[in-house]
Amino acid sequence: MAKSILILGACGQIGTELTMVLREKYGNDAVVASDIREGSKNLMESGPFELVDATNYEAIEDVVMHYEIEEVYLMAAMLSATAEKFPMRAWNLNMNSLFNVLNLAKEKKIDKVFWPSSIAVFGPNTPKNRTPQHTLTQPSTVYGISKLSGERWCEYYFNKYGVDVRSVRYPGLISWKTQPGGGTTDYAVEIFHKALSEKKYTSFLSEWTKLPMMYMDDAIRATISLMEANVATLQIRSSYNLGAMSFTPKELAACIKAHIPEFEMNYAPDFRQEIANSWPASVDDSSAHQDWGWTPKFDLKKTTEEMLKNLKSN
């Protein structure tokens, strides 16, 4: 069925790939990409693009009206490591952009919203292993505080105004197509580039830091399948836990070493270690399995093979 979609933050790590997959699925003209800067040649030339500041309500409304947009994917955000350096800028971007989109839906100018949350909503007091869907959330980072606030507002707008807003708590995401965007799990992307170019890498997280991670193909598939899910089956309107695999930098290094025997790994934890220490080692995503049939396809071994194969050929 034809639909008109707007992606805010289309030039970011997730937005770039999400845009291309949605254009392939629904047609290039049906998916309007937007950001405050221009993106890759492929993204710019494959379909409509608009320069839009996600914190500017009127600018978003103009695009929504012009293209008769039905669904908005709000991917614009300042991520964890960068947000610690610019707290108020991060709060401003992460929260105001969400209010803009929720209010457009409240006013019936759009039908459906996707907004990503994160494992950053959890904190140092949250159970570390198989973190439950409903548990203690006391984030200790600027990014986590904004994401937890966003979850509460999403549920409020659903309950109060009937806004069809859908969300997942992304784990760390691994992709070969785009550069890292300032997150605490970025080591798991940088390591592949360095393994191929320099045969060595220094991790900014300690060797024993286990975190939930996901290959980007799975993340995109989860996002779209949640948006396509029957509204009657969705029980959670804050944000769904989303899982695939959990590993440490040491385990990832060993997996890469199986393909590149001369690869060397070193460790020099920095300020991002404290952020990572407040996050889960794994999450219980059984609600996503039950409500909309979520199942990951990529584990650590398969992810490592895909990353090395694609980065070599590109």
DRENDO-1510 file (C-alpha; in Angstrom, 1 decimal, always signed):
<recs>
REC; n; res; u; v; w
REC; 1; MET; +0.0; +0.0; +0.0 .
REC; 2; ALA; +1.4; +3.4; -0.9 .
REC; 3; LYS; +2.2; +5.8; +1.9 .
REC; 4; SER; +4.0; +9.0; +2.4 .
REC; 5; ILE; +6.9; +9.0; +4.9 .
REC; 6; LEU; +9.1; +11.7; +6.3 .
REC; 7; ILE; +12.4; +10.9; +8.0 .
REC; 8; LEU; +13.9; +13.6; +10.2 .
REC; 9; GLY; +17.6; +13.1; +10.8 .
REC; 10; ALA; +17.9; +11.1; +7.6 .
REC; 11; CYS; +21.7; +11.7; +7.3 .
REC; 12; GLY; +22.6; +10.1; +10.6 .
REC; 13; GLN; +23.9; +6.6; +11.2 .
REC; 14; ILE; +20.5; +4.9; +11.3 .
REC; 15; GLY; +18.6; +7.5; +9.2 .
REC; 16; THR; +20.7; +7.0; +6.1 .
REC; 17; GLU; +20.2; +3.2; +6.0 .
REC; 18; LEU; +16.5; +3.5; +7.1 .
REC; 19; THR; +15.8; +5.9; +4.2 .
REC; 20; MET; +17.3; +3.7; +1.6 .
REC; 21; VAL; +15.4; +0.6; +2.8 .
REC; 22; LEU; +12.1; +2.4; +3.0 .
REC; 23; ARG; +12.6; +3.9; -0.5 .
REC; 24; GLU; +13.2; +0.4; -1.8 .
REC; 25; LYS; +10.1; -0.9; -0.1 .
REC; 26; TYR; +7.6; +1.9; -0.8 .
REC; 27; GLY; +9.1; +3.7; -3.8 .
REC; 28; ASN; +11.7; +6.6; -3.9 .
REC; 29; ASP; +9.1; +9.4; -4.2 .
REC; 30; ALA; +7.1; +8.1; -1.2 .
REC; 31; VAL; +10.0; +8.7; +1.3 .
REC; 32; VAL; +11.1; +12.3; +2.0 .
REC; 33; ALA; +14.5; +12.5; +3.7 .
REC; 34; SER; +15.4; +15.5; +5.7 .
REC; 35; ASP; +18.2; +16.8; +7.9 .
REC; 36; ILE; +19.9; +20.1; +8.8 .
REC; 37; ARG; +22.7; +19.1; +6.4 .
REC; 38; GLU; +22.9; +17.3; +3.1 .
REC; 39; GLY; +23.7; +13.6; +3.2 .
REC; 40; SER; +25.4; +11.0; +0.9 .
REC; 41; LYS; +25.1; +11.3; -2.9 .
REC; 42; ASN; +23.0; +8.1; -2.9 .
REC; 43; LEU; +20.6; +9.5; -0.3 .
REC; 44; MET; +20.3; +12.9; -2.0 .
REC; 45; GLU; +19.8; +11.5; -5.5 .
REC; 46; SER; +17.5; +8.6; -4.8 .
REC; 47; GLY; +14.4; +10.6; -3.7 .
REC; 48; PRO; +13.1; +13.9; -2.3 .
REC; 49; PHE; +15.3; +15.7; +0.3 .
REC; 50; GLU; +14.5; +18.8; +2.4 .
REC; 51; LEU; +16.8; +20.8; +4.6 .
REC; 52; VAL; +14.8; +20.8; +8.0 .
REC; 53; ASP; +15.8; +21.7; +11.5 .
REC; 54; ALA; +13.9; +19.1; +13.6 .
REC; 55; THR; +13.6; +21.6; +16.5 .
REC; 56; ASN; +11.6; +24.0; +14.2 .
REC; 57; TYR; +7.9; +23.1; +14.3 .
REC; 58; GLU; +6.9; +25.3; +11.4 .
REC; 59; ALA; +9.6; +23.9; +9.1 .
REC; 60; ILE; +8.4; +20.3; +9.8 .
REC; 61; GLU; +4.8; +21.3; +9.4 .
REC; 62; ASP; +5.5; +22.9; +6.0 .
REC; 63; VAL; +7.1; +19.6; +4.8 .
REC; 64; VAL; +4.3; +17.5; +6.2 .
REC; 65; MET; +1.6; +19.6; +4.5 .
REC; 66; HIS; +3.5; +19.9; +1.2 .
REC; 67; TYR; +4.1; +16.2; +0.8 .
REC; 68; GLU; +0.9; +15.1; +2.6 .
REC; 69; ILE; +3.0; +13.0; +5.0 .
REC; 70; GLU; +1.3; +10.2; +6.9 .
REC; 71; GLU; +4.2; +8.7; +8.9 .
REC; 72; VAL; +7.2; +10.4; +10.6 .
REC; 73; TYR; +10.4; +8.6; +11.7 .
REC; 74; LEU; +12.2; +11.0; +14.1 .
REC; 75; MET; +15.8; +9.9; +13.9 .
REC; 76; ALA; +17.4; +13.3; +14.8 .
REC; 77; ALA; +19.2; +13.1; +18.1 .
REC; 78; MET; +22.5; +13.9; +19.9 .
REC; 79; LEU; +24.0; +10.6; +21.1 .
REC; 80; SER; +25.4; +9.7; +24.5 .
REC; 81; ALA; +29.1; +10.6; +24.3 .
REC; 82; THR; +28.5; +13.9; +22.4 .
REC; 83; ALA; +25.6; +14.8; +24.7 .
REC; 84; GLU; +27.8; +14.7; +27.8 .
REC; 85; LYS; +29.9; +17.5; +26.2 .
REC; 86; PHE; +26.9; +19.6; +25.2 .
REC; 87; PRO; +24.1; +18.9; +27.8 .
REC; 88; MET; +21.7; +21.7; +27.0 .
REC; 89; ARG; +22.1; +21.4; +23.3 .
REC; 90; ALA; +21.4; +17.7; +23.5 .
REC; 91; TRP; +18.3; +18.2; +25.7 .
REC; 92; ASN; +17.0; +20.9; +23.3 .
REC; 93; LEU; +17.4; +18.7; +20.2 .
REC; 94; ASN; +16.3; +15.4; +21.7 .
REC; 95; MET; +13.2; +16.8; +23.5 .
REC; 96; ASN; +11.9; +19.7; +21.3 .
REC; 97; SER; +12.1; +17.6; +18.1 .
REC; 98; LEU; +9.9; +14.9; +19.8 .
REC; 99; PHE; +7.4; +17.4; +21.0 .
REC; 100; ASN; +7.1; +18.9; +17.5 .
REC; 101; VAL; +6.3; +15.5; +16.0 .
REC; 102; LEU; +4.0; +14.4; +18.8 .
REC; 103; ASN; +2.0; +17.6; +18.5 .
REC; 104; LEU; +1.7; +17.2; +14.7 .
REC; 105; ALA; +0.1; +13.8; +15.4 .
REC; 106; LYS; -2.0; +15.2; +18.2 .
REC; 107; GLU; -3.4; +17.7; +15.7 .
REC; 108; LYS; -4.1; +14.9; +13.3 .
REC; 109; LYS; -1.6; +16.2; +10.7 .
REC; 110; ILE; +0.2; +12.9; +10.6 .
REC; 111; ASP; -1.1; +9.4; +11.5 .
REC; 112; LYS; +1.9; +7.6; +13.0 .
REC; 113; VAL; +5.2; +8.3; +14.6 .
REC; 114; PHE; +8.4; +6.3; +15.2 .
REC; 115; TRP; +10.8; +7.6; +17.8 .
REC; 116; PRO; +13.8; +5.7; +19.0 .
REC; 117; SER; +14.7; +5.2; +22.6 .
REC; 118; SER; +17.8; +3.5; +23.9 .
REC; 119; ILE; +19.3; +1.2; +26.5 .
REC; 120; ALA; +20.6; +4.5; +28.0 .
REC; 121; VAL; +17.3; +4.8; +29.8 .
REC; 122; PHE; +18.6; +2.3; +32.3 .
REC; 123; GLY; +21.0; +3.2; +35.0 .
REC; 124; PRO; +23.6; +1.8; +37.5 .
REC; 125; ASN; +20.8; +0.5; +39.7 .
REC; 126; THR; +19.0; -1.4; +37.0 .
REC; 127; PRO; +19.4; -5.2; +36.9 .
REC; 128; LYS; +22.4; -5.8; +34.5 .
REC; 129; ASN; +21.5; -9.2; +33.0 .
REC; 130; ARG; +18.3; -9.7; +31.0 .
REC; 131; THR; +17.1; -6.3; +32.0 .
REC; 132; PRO; +13.3; -6.5; +32.2 .
REC; 133; GLN; +11.0; -4.5; +30.1 .
REC; 134; HIS; +9.6; -2.8; +33.2 .
REC; 135; THR; +12.3; -2.1; +35.7 .
REC; 136; LEU; +14.1; +0.6; +37.6 .
REC; 137; THR; +15.1; +3.4; +35.2 .
REC; 138; GLN; +17.5; +5.9; +36.7 .
REC; 139; PRO; +19.7; +7.1; +33.9 .
REC; 140; SER; +22.9; +8.9; +34.8 .
REC; 141; THR; +23.6; +10.5; +31.4 .
REC; 142; VAL; +22.2; +13.5; +29.6 .
REC; 143; TYR; +21.2; +11.2; +26.7 .
REC; 144; GLY; +19.6; +8.7; +29.0 .
REC; 145; ILE; +17.6; +11.3; +30.8 .
REC; 146; SER; +16.3; +12.7; +27.5 .
REC; 147; LYS; +15.3; +9.3; +26.3 .
REC; 148; LEU; +13.5; +8.3; +29.5 .
REC; 149; SER; +11.7; +11.6; +29.4 .
REC; 150; GLY; +10.8; +11.0; +25.8 .
REC; 151; GLU; +9.4; +7.5; +26.7 .
REC; 152; ARG; +7.1; +9.0; +29.3 .
REC; 153; TRP; +5.9; +11.7; +26.9 .
REC; 154; CYS; +5.2; +9.1; +24.2 .
REC; 155; GLU; +3.0; +7.1; +26.5 .
REC; 156; TYR; +1.3; +10.2; +27.8 .
REC; 157; TYR; +0.4; +11.3; +24.2 .
REC; 158; PHE; -0.9; +7.9; +23.4 .
REC; 159; ASN; -3.0; +7.7; +26.5 .
REC; 160; LYS; -4.2; +11.3; +26.5 .
REC; 161; TYR; -4.6; +12.1; +22.8 .
REC; 162; GLY; -4.6; +8.7; +21.1 .
REC; 163; VAL; -1.3; +9.4; +19.2 .
REC; 164; ASP; -0.1; +6.2; +17.5 .
REC; 165; VAL; +3.6; +6.5; +18.5 .
REC; 166; ARG; +5.9; +3.5; +18.4 .
REC; 167; SER; +9.4; +3.0; +19.9 .
REC; 168; VAL; +12.2; +0.6; +20.5 .
REC; 169; ARG; +15.2; +0.9; +22.9 .
REC; 170; TYR; +18.0; +0.4; +20.5 .
REC; 171; PRO; +21.1; -1.3; +21.8 .
REC; 172; GLY; +24.6; -0.4; +20.3 .
REC; 173; LEU; +24.4; -0.5; +16.5 .
REC; 174; ILE; +27.0; -1.9; +14.2 .
REC; 175; SER; +27.1; -0.8; +10.5 .
REC; 176; TRP; +29.7; -0.7; +7.7 .
REC; 177; LYS; +27.7; +1.8; +5.6 .
REC; 178; THR; +27.9; +4.9; +7.8 .
REC; 179; GLN; +30.4; +6.4; +10.3 .
REC; 180; PRO; +29.7; +6.3; +14.0 .
REC; 181; GLY; +27.7; +9.2; +15.4 .
REC; 182; GLY; +29.1; +9.9; +18.8 .
REC; 183; GLY; +27.8; +7.0; +20.8 .
REC; 184; THR; +29.4; +5.0; +23.7 .
REC; 185; THR; +29.2; +1.7; +21.7 .
REC; 186; ASP; +31.0; +3.2; +18.7 .
REC; 187; TYR; +34.1; +1.1; +19.4 .
REC; 188; ALA; +32.3; -1.8; +17.9 .
REC; 189; VAL; +32.2; +0.0; +14.5 .
REC; 190; GLU; +35.6; +1.7; +14.7 .
REC; 191; ILE; +37.4; -1.6; +15.5 .
REC; 192; PHE; +36.6; -3.1; +12.1 .
REC; 193; HIS; +37.9; -0.1; +10.2 .
REC; 194; LYS; +41.2; -0.1; +12.3 .
REC; 195; ALA; +41.5; -3.9; +12.0 .
REC; 196; LEU; +41.6; -3.7; +8.3 .
REC; 197; SER; +43.6; -0.5; +7.9 .
REC; 198; GLU; +46.1; -0.8; +10.8 .
REC; 199; LYS; +45.8; -4.3; +12.1 .
REC; 200; LYS; +45.4; -2.9; +15.6 .
REC; 201; TYR; +42.9; -0.9; +17.7 .
REC; 202; THR; +42.8; +0.7; +21.1 .
REC; 203; SER; +39.3; +0.4; +22.8 .
REC; 204; PHE; +37.9; +3.2; +24.8 .
REC; 205; LEU; +36.0; +0.6; +26.9 .
REC; 206; SER; +37.6; -2.0; +29.1 .
REC; 207; GLU; +38.0; -5.6; +27.8 .
REC; 208; TRP; +35.2; -6.9; +30.2 .
REC; 209; THR; +32.5; -4.3; +29.3 .
REC; 210; LYS; +29.6; -6.4; +28.1 .
REC; 211; LEU; +26.9; -4.5; +26.3 .
REC; 212; PRO; +23.8; -5.3; +24.2 .
REC; 213; MET; +24.6; -4.8; +20.5 .
REC; 214; MET; +22.8; -5.3; +17.1 .
REC; 215; TYR; +23.8; -5.4; +13.5 .
REC; 216; MET; +22.2; -2.5; +11.6 .
REC; 217; ASP; +20.2; -4.7; +9.2 .
REC; 218; ASP; +18.4; -6.2; +12.2 .
REC; 219; ALA; +17.8; -2.7; +13.7 .
REC; 220; ILE; +16.2; -1.4; +10.4 .
REC; 221; ARG; +14.1; -4.6; +10.1 .
REC; 222; ALA; +12.9; -4.2; +13.7 .
REC; 223; THR; +12.0; -0.6; +13.2 .
REC; 224; ILE; +9.9; -1.2; +10.0 .
REC; 225; SER; +8.2; -4.3; +11.4 .
REC; 226; LEU; +7.1; -2.4; +14.5 .
REC; 227; MET; +5.7; +0.4; +12.3 .
REC; 228; GLU; +3.9; -2.2; +10.2 .
REC; 229; ALA; +2.6; -4.2; +13.2 .
REC; 230; ASN; -1.2; -4.4; +13.8 .
REC; 231; VAL; -2.0; -1.6; +16.3 .
REC; 232; ALA; -4.2; -4.1; +18.3 .
REC; 233; THR; -1.2; -6.2; +19.2 .
REC; 234; LEU; +1.0; -3.4; +20.7 .
REC; 235; GLN; +0.9; -3.4; +24.5 .
REC; 236; ILE; +3.8; -1.0; +25.1 .
REC; 237; ARG; +3.6; +2.7; +24.2 .
REC; 238; SER; +6.7; +3.9; +26.0 .
REC; 239; SER; +9.4; +1.8; +24.3 .
REC; 240; TYR; +10.1; -1.9; +23.6 .
REC; 241; ASN; +13.3; -3.6; +24.8 .
REC; 242; LEU; +15.1; -4.8; +21.7 .
REC; 243; GLY; +17.9; -7.4; +21.8 .
REC; 244; ALA; +20.1; -9.4; +19.5 .
REC; 245; MET; +23.5; -10.2; +21.1 .
REC; 246; SER; +25.8; -9.1; +23.9 .
REC; 247; PHE; +29.6; -9.2; +23.9 .
REC; 248; THR; +32.7; -7.6; +25.4 .
REC; 249; PRO; +35.5; -5.8; +23.4 .
REC; 250; LYS; +37.7; -8.8; +24.2 .
REC; 251; GLU; +35.1; -11.2; +22.7 .
REC; 252; LEU; +34.8; -9.0; +19.6 .
REC; 253; ALA; +38.6; -8.8; +19.2 .
REC; 254; ALA; +38.8; -12.6; +19.4 .
REC; 255; CYS; +36.2; -12.9; +16.6 .
REC; 256; ILE; +38.1; -10.5; +14.4 .
REC; 257; LYS; +41.4; -12.2; +15.1 .
REC; 258; ALA; +39.9; -15.4; +13.7 .
REC; 259; HIS; +39.8; -13.6; +10.3 .
REC; 260; ILE; +42.9; -11.3; +10.8 .
REC; 261; PRO; +45.4; -13.3; +12.9 .
REC; 262; GLU; +47.8; -10.4; +13.2 .
REC; 263; PHE; +45.2; -8.1; +14.7 .
REC; 264; GLU; +46.2; -6.5; +18.1 .
REC; 265; MET; +43.8; -5.1; +20.7 .
REC; 266; ASN; +44.7; -2.6; +23.4 .
REC; 267; TYR; +42.5; -0.9; +26.0 .
REC; 268; ALA; +42.5; +2.7; +27.3 .
REC; 269; PRO; +39.1; +3.3; +28.9 .
REC; 270; ASP; +38.1; +7.0; +28.9 .
REC; 271; PHE; +35.0; +9.0; +30.1 .
REC; 272; ARG; +32.7; +6.6; +28.0 .
REC; 273; GLN; +33.6; +3.8; +30.4 .
REC; 274; GLU; +31.5; +5.4; +33.1 .
REC; 275; ILE; +28.6; +5.7; +30.7 .
REC; 276; ALA; +28.9; +2.0; +29.6 .
REC; 277; ASN; +29.0; +0.9; +33.3 .
REC; 278; SER; +25.5; +2.3; +33.8 .
REC; 279; TRP; +24.0; +0.3; +31.0 .
REC; 280; PRO; +22.8; -3.3; +30.9 .
REC; 281; ALA; +24.8; -6.3; +29.8 .
REC; 282; SER; +21.8; -7.9; +28.1 .
REC; 283; VAL; +18.0; -7.1; +27.8 .
REC; 284; ASP; +14.9; -9.2; +28.0 .
REC; 285; ASP; +13.0; -8.4; +24.8 .
REC; 286; SER; +10.3; -11.0; +25.1 .
REC; 287; SER; +7.6; -8.3; +24.9 .
REC; 288; ALA; +8.8; -7.5; +21.4 .
REC; 289; HIS; +8.8; -11.2; +20.5 .
REC; 290; GLN; +5.2; -11.7; +21.8 .
REC; 291; ASP; +3.6; -8.4; +20.5 .
REC; 292; TRP; +5.0; -8.1; +17.0 .
REC; 293; GLY; +7.1; -11.2; +16.3 .
REC; 294; TRP; +10.6; -9.7; +16.7 .
REC; 295; THR; +13.5; -12.2; +16.1 .
REC; 296; PRO; +17.1; -11.1; +15.3 .
REC; 297; LYS; +19.0; -12.7; +12.4 .
REC; 298; PHE; +22.6; -11.7; +13.3 .
REC; 299; ASP; +24.9; -12.9; +16.1 .
REC; 300; LEU; +28.5; -11.9; +16.8 .
REC; 301; LYS; +30.0; -14.4; +14.3 .
REC; 302; LYS; +27.7; -13.4; +11.4 .
REC; 303; THR; +28.1; -9.7; +12.2 .
REC; 304; THR; +31.9; -9.9; +12.2 .
REC; 305; GLU; +31.8; -11.8; +8.8 .
REC; 306; GLU; +29.5; -9.2; +7.3 .
REC; 307; MET; +31.4; -6.2; +8.5 .
REC; 308; LEU; +34.8; -7.4; +7.3 .
REC; 309; LYS; +33.5; -8.6; +4.0 .
REC; 310; ASN; +31.7; -5.4; +3.2 .
REC; 311; LEU; +34.4; -3.0; +4.4 .
REC; 312; LYS; +37.0; -4.9; +2.4 .
REC; 313; SER; +34.9; -4.6; -0.8 .
REC; 314; ASN; +34.1; -0.9; -0.2 .
</recs>
